[in-house]
Amino acid sequence: MAYAALHLATPPTRETVDALPGTTLLEFGAPWCSHCIAAQGFIEQALQSHPKVQHLKIEDGKGQALGRSYRVKLWPTLVVLRQGQEVARTVRPQTVAQIMDAIAAADAPAQT
């Protein structure tokens, strides 16, 4: 999947996210957030190298259940999932490499 430029109109439920197959990048933020805006180029560039990664851009804020379930405190927070389970996260990334490293964690062998 490609980079998602817009936030989802309706955020998915935690149950839906937990059931996602493959690798997913959840991006929590807000369209007016300066840190989120600054990170967009890095996120887009990182996802160009990973076309199979699903990107879900989720508008977060007070009372948003999905963001609270992931304990999001700062924006943007990028959470990488493998088969619906968190394997990595990066908060306020400032380089493409930070995002690439987080995505690469989904390719690492699962810990048992």
Beta strands, then each sheet from edge to edge (+ up, - down):
strand 1: 23-29
strand 2: 54-59
strand 3: 77-82
strand 4: 85-91
sheet 1: 2+ 1+ 3- 4+
end
